Every structure is written in structure tokens, then in C-alpha cells.
Amino acid sequence: MTLPITVAVVDDHPLFREGVIRSLAETGRFEVLAAGCTAEDALRIAADQRPDILLIDLSMPGGGHNAIKPILSRNASQCIVVLTASESSEDVVAALNAGVKGYVLKGVGSRSLAEILAAVTEGETYVTPRLSAHLLAALAGAARSGDATLGTLSDREREVLTLVSSGLSNKTVALELNLSEKTIKHHMSSILSKLNAKNRTQAAMVLRNSLDTDASAPRVSALRENADNPFV
């Protein structure tokens, strides 16, 4: 029997918060451990409950951004997904740089939200597709400065990064290369360290920018532009 994914929801709009909790519980795939409405609540819940996923808004008393870094500094493995109305590229970049695993807009459907949360627990990073273009532009400058570091990657790491950057999950990359998923995760940790990237999105941008300088090279999309596979 598959264990449910544990979730905590922190949002200062009671009606929205209760709707999210109800829709997730109805899928049978999630167990909601706690709910809150402030950044202080998010810190407390993360420390006391340690849910598989902490789902938080940015616009709430205390500020969602102000909760993310302290939570991850105490528990780097905590999976945080932002569920917000903000479409600001600055908010997206700041959240990803802080270490969140997903950035989802509040217009998302309940079924899509369930699929997104299930995917991030498998190691995916998600950004709402319509924000992708803005995010790519915002990250492009930072990525250019890291181009030279691609030379530090081994052939296998470059191969893994290319597949991950095309939108494949760790599990799919492992099957593609006939390796274990644990080995792929090890390679990704090494890649992030060598590229000085905080997440898969930044690493993919370094590779994408490098390929953009070579007209003969195949294009790799760091972020999917369609709703069917908007994972990075």
C-alpha cells in the first residue's frame, strides 16, 4: 500500500486554504497534517510536523519569502511549493534561488495541483508554464556568467544535465541511461555544485545559454512552454 504524501497548507485566505485542503484530501493521495496563515505558522509547522510538502503563499502576514530560507536552513530536505497569485519574475527567481521546488499560480485546477505536488516529491522542479518566458529572461544573464564552468563537468554529468534540461525526471533519465535513480541524484548534486547552481533550473540555463552560442547545436529547453510537461 502506497503511503499518502503529507502536506501542510499555509495561506491567510481561509476560504482558499480550506478549498485546497479539501481538494487534496479528496484525491486519496495526500494527508494534510496542518494549516496556518502566517510566516510564523509556516516556521512552526515545518519544525513540528515535517510534512513531505509545505505549500505556502507569498503574500501573507510575515511574508512567505521570509519563511522559506529559515525553514530550509534548518532542514534542507524540506520540500516547499509556493502557491501564489504573484506573477512577478522577481518573486519566481527569488523563490527558486531560495530553494523551493515549485512555483504555482492560484488559478491552477485541483487535479493539476495534485499532479504537480506528486511530481515534486519525485525530484521534479515546477514553474507555471506562462511564467517560463519571464523566468528565462531573468535568469539568462546569470547563466552567461557560468558558461565556462560547463568544462568542469564529466561526460556523464554533461549527458545527465542535457536529459534533465529537456524536461525528463530523474527516474526517466535513469531508465534512459540504464543507471539507478540514486546514481542520477548523485550526478545532479555534483552538477549543481560544479555549476554553482542552486537548483535544476539554473543548471539548465547554463547549458541552454552555452548551446545558444552554437548554431549547430540542438536546442534544449530549460523550461517547458506547454502545460503538459512544465517541469525542469
N, C-alpha and C positions, 0 to 999 in steps of 0.2 A: 504493500500500500504506500503510495506516494504521500509524503508529509506535506501539509499546506505551507505556503510561503507566508511567513509572518510579516505583518505590515503595521506601521503606526502612521497616522494622518494628522498633520499639524497645519491648520488653516483657521483664520479668525472669522470666517463666514459660516455660522452654524449650519445653515440650510445646505450649502455646498458640501461642507465637511461630512454631514450625515448622509448626503446622497452618494458621495464617493465610498464611504464605509459600507453602505448598503449594497451598492452595485458590485463591489469586490467580494463581499461575503456571499452574494447570490451565485457567484461563479463556482463556488465549492473548492476553489484553488487557493484561497487566501484566508488567513486568520488575522483579524485586526486585534492587535494587542492593546493599543492605547490611542487616545486622541488628545489634541491640545490646540491652543490658539495663539501662542506666543513663542518667541525665540527661546525664552527661558524654559517653556514646556518642552521644546524640541531637545534642548540640552539634557533635561531631566529624564525624558523618555529614552533617549539614546543610551544614557548611562544605566538606567534601571531595567529597561525592557530588552535592549539589544535586538530590535526587530531585524529581520532579513533586509527589509526596505524601510527607510524613513522617507515618507512622502511629505514635502513641505512647500509652503508658499513663500514667495519673497517679500510680499507686501503684507506684513503683519506686525503687531507690536514687538519691538525689539529688532525687527528686520531679519528676514531669512538668511541673508548673506552673512550676518553677524553670528549665526549659529553654526554655519557649515564648517568653517575652519576649526573652531574649538572642538567640535564633535569628532572630526577626522584626526585632529592632533591627539586625541585621547584613544581613538580606536580607528586606525587607518583602514580597517577592513569593512567598516560600516558603509553599506550601500545607501546613498542618498539620491533621491529623484526629486527634482523641482517640478511642481505643478503650479503654474502661474499664468497670469494674464499678460505679463510683460513680454513684449516682442523686441525689446531693446537688445541690439547686438552686444552692447557693453555688459548687460546682465548675463547674456548667454556665455560670453567669453569668461567673465569673472567666475561664473558658477563652474564651468568646465575646468578652469585653471585651479579652482579651489579643490576640485576632486569629485564633483558629483558625477553620477553615472547616467543621468538622463535629464533632459530639459523638455518639458511637455507643456503645451498651451492648454488652458482650461476648456477650450472648445472640443477637446478630444472626446470620442464616444466611449462608453463604458467597456465595450468589447475590445476596442483598440488599446485602451489603458491597461486592461488585464494582460494583453499580449505583450505590451511594452514592458510591464513590470516583470513578467515571466522571463523575457529575453535578457533584461539587465542582470537578473540573478545568474544567468549563464555566461556572464562576462561581456555582454554587449554594452555599447555606449549609444544612447539615442538622443537625437535632436529633432524636434519637429521639422519636417521637410521644408516648409515655406520659410523657415529661418535660415536654411542652409546657405543661400547665396550671400546673405549679410554676414554670416559667420565666416565663410570662406574669405571674403574681402577683409574682414577684421584680422584674421589670422595670417593672411598671406605675407604681410611684412615681417612678422615674427618668424615665419617659416624660412624666408630667404636667408636669414642670418645663420640658419643651421644647415644649409646645403652641404658645406664641406664635411660635416660630421658623418654623412652617409658613408664615407670611405672607411669609417671605423667598423662598420657592420660586416659580419662574416657573410659568405654567400648564402648560407642557410637563413640567417637573420633577414637578409635582403629579400629572400624568397617569401618568408613568412610575412614580412611587412607589406609586400606587394599584394598578397592574397587578402590580408586583413584590411588593407586600404580599399580594396574593391568591394568591401561590404560583407565579407564572409566572417562567420563566427569562429571562435577558437576550435569548437568541435568540428566544424566543416573543414577548416584548414588542416586539422589533424588527420581527417579522413583523406583529404586530397594528397597529403604528403606521406601518408602511411606512418604517422607518428602518434604518440599518445597525446591527449589533450593537456596533460601535465607538462609535457615537453614543450608544447606550444606556449603555454603560460610562462614557462621559464624563459623561452626565447623573447617573448614580449617584454618581460621585466628587464632583460638585458638591453633590448632595443630602446626602451624608454630611458634607461639610464644613459646609454651612449649618446642618444639624441638630445638629452636634457629636456625631454618632453614629459609633461605631467599626465598625459592621457593619450589614448589611441588617436584621437582627432588631431592633436598637434603632431604626432609622429607621421600620420598620413599626409598632413600638409607639407611636411619637409620633403617627403617623397614626391608628392604631386608637383611641388614647385620645381624640383630637380628635373622631372620629366617634361615640364612645360618649356624648359630651356633647350630641349632636344626635339625637333620637329619630327624626327623619325621614330621617336619612342611612343609606345602605346599610352593613351591617356588613362590615368587611374583616378577615379572619383573618390575624394576623401569623404564626401557626404553624398548619400543617395538623394536624388532630386525627385523621387516619387514616393508615394505613401506606402507602396508595397514592401519596400525594403530600406527604410530610412535609418539603418544602423551603421555605425562606424566602429 
